[in-house]
Amino acid sequence: MDRLLIWVAVAIVALVGLWWLWGTASHKPSSVEVQVTVSEYSFKTSLTDFPAGTVYHFKITNAGTMAHDWMIMPAGETDESKALVKVEDSDLKPGVTLTRDFTFNQAGEFEFACHVEGHYEKGMKLPISVK
């Protein structure tokens, strides 16, 4: 009788474990695709308001005639070392499309920015908000 109870207990624990694994696997976060188009001194994007904690799949296209940076920066920040995510101009040449995945972990005011010399000063930034 004791062996039967042990086997029943093991079976119950195994079933509960499988149920838990199935439940967590079906709730994995999916990403939200965000289109970003870069051109001379401007950004266009499909979203400017972002809930924190969501995984974003940024699809960045350089539709301009020169290379550009793409960074997510705290609003007004010009120190590139404070970028939350960064694509260098050597990777974002004219006609190139690339992707970056990113999750905002904190609320605040940020911006897409290009810090190729003179571009930011010519207005190459776009305010975004994280709630």
C-alpha positions as CSV (number, residue, x, y, z in Angstrom):
1,M,0.0,0.0,0.0
2,D,2.9,2.4,0.8
3,R,4.4,1.9,-2.6
4,L,1.1,2.7,-4.3
5,L,0.8,6.0,-2.4
6,I,4.4,6.9,-3.4
7,W,3.7,6.2,-7.1
8,V,0.5,8.2,-6.9
9,A,2.3,11.1,-5.3
10,V,5.1,10.9,-7.9
11,A,2.5,10.9,-10.7
12,I,0.7,13.9,-9.2
13,V,3.9,15.9,-8.9
14,A,4.9,15.0,-12.5
15,L,1.5,16.1,-13.8
16,V,1.6,19.4,-11.9
17,G,5.1,20.0,-13.3
18,L,4.0,19.4,-16.8
19,W,0.9,21.6,-16.4
20,W,3.2,24.4,-15.1
21,L,5.6,24.0,-18.0
22,W,2.9,24.1,-20.5
23,G,1.3,27.2,-18.9
24,T,4.6,29.2,-18.9
25,A,5.6,28.2,-22.4
26,S,2.3,29.5,-23.8
27,H,2.8,32.9,-22.2
28,K,6.2,33.8,-23.6
29,P,6.2,37.5,-24.6
30,S,6.0,38.1,-28.3
31,S,7.7,41.0,-29.9
32,V,6.0,44.1,-31.5
33,E,7.5,45.1,-34.8
34,V,8.3,48.8,-35.2
35,Q,9.2,50.2,-38.6
36,V,11.8,53.0,-38.5
37,T,12.8,54.9,-41.7
38,V,15.9,57.0,-41.6
39,S,16.7,59.7,-44.2
40,E,18.4,63.0,-44.3
41,Y,17.9,64.6,-41.0
42,S,14.6,62.9,-40.1
43,F,13.1,59.7,-38.6
44,K,9.7,58.2,-39.4
45,T,8.3,55.4,-37.3
46,S,5.2,53.3,-36.8
47,L,5.2,53.9,-33.0
48,T,6.3,56.7,-30.7
49,D,4.6,55.6,-27.5
50,F,6.0,52.4,-25.9
51,P,4.8,50.5,-22.9
52,A,7.8,49.4,-20.7
53,G,8.4,45.6,-20.5
54,T,7.4,44.8,-24.1
55,V,9.9,43.3,-26.5
56,Y,10.2,45.5,-29.6
57,H,11.6,44.3,-32.9
58,F,12.9,47.5,-34.6
59,K,13.2,47.2,-38.4
60,I,15.4,50.1,-39.4
61,T,15.7,51.2,-43.1
62,N,18.0,53.9,-44.4
63,A,16.1,55.5,-47.2
64,G,18.5,58.4,-47.4
65,T,21.6,59.0,-49.5
66,M,24.2,59.0,-46.7
67,A,25.0,56.8,-43.7
68,H,23.2,57.5,-40.4
69,D,23.3,56.4,-36.8
70,W,20.2,55.2,-35.0
71,M,20.2,55.3,-31.3
72,I,17.6,55.3,-28.5
73,M,18.8,58.0,-26.1
74,P,17.4,59.8,-23.0
75,A,15.7,62.9,-24.4
76,G,18.2,65.7,-25.1
77,E,21.2,63.5,-24.2
78,T,24.2,63.8,-26.6
79,D,26.7,61.6,-24.8
80,E,26.6,58.5,-27.0
81,S,27.8,56.3,-24.2
82,K,24.4,56.7,-22.6
83,A,22.6,55.2,-25.6
84,L,20.1,52.4,-24.6
85,V,20.6,50.8,-28.0
86,K,22.9,51.9,-30.9
87,V,23.4,51.2,-34.6
88,E,26.6,52.8,-36.0
89,D,26.6,54.7,-39.3
90,S,29.1,52.1,-40.7
91,D,26.2,49.5,-40.4
92,L,23.4,51.8,-41.6
93,K,24.5,52.9,-45.1
94,P,22.1,54.0,-47.8
95,G,19.6,51.3,-48.8
96,V,20.4,49.1,-45.8
97,T,17.7,47.5,-43.6
98,L,18.6,45.9,-40.4
99,T,16.9,44.9,-37.1
100,R,17.5,45.3,-33.4
101,D,15.4,43.8,-30.6
102,F,15.0,45.9,-27.4
103,T,12.9,46.1,-24.3
104,F,12.4,49.3,-22.4
105,N,12.8,48.6,-18.7
106,Q,11.9,52.1,-17.4
107,A,9.4,54.8,-18.2
108,G,10.5,58.1,-19.4
109,E,11.1,60.5,-22.3
110,F,13.6,59.3,-24.9
111,E,14.4,59.9,-28.5
112,F,15.6,58.3,-31.7
113,A,18.7,60.2,-32.6
114,C,21.5,60.3,-35.2
115,H,24.8,61.6,-33.9
116,V,26.8,61.5,-37.1
117,E,28.6,64.9,-37.1
118,G,26.1,67.7,-37.7
119,H,23.0,65.5,-38.1
120,Y,21.6,65.9,-34.6
121,E,22.1,69.7,-34.8
122,K,20.1,69.7,-38.0
123,G,17.2,68.2,-36.2
124,M,17.8,64.4,-36.7
125,K,15.9,63.3,-33.6
126,L,12.4,62.1,-32.9
127,P,10.8,62.2,-29.4
128,I,9.4,58.9,-28.0
129,S,7.7,58.2,-24.8
130,V,7.8,55.1,-22.5
131,K,5.0,54.5,-20.1
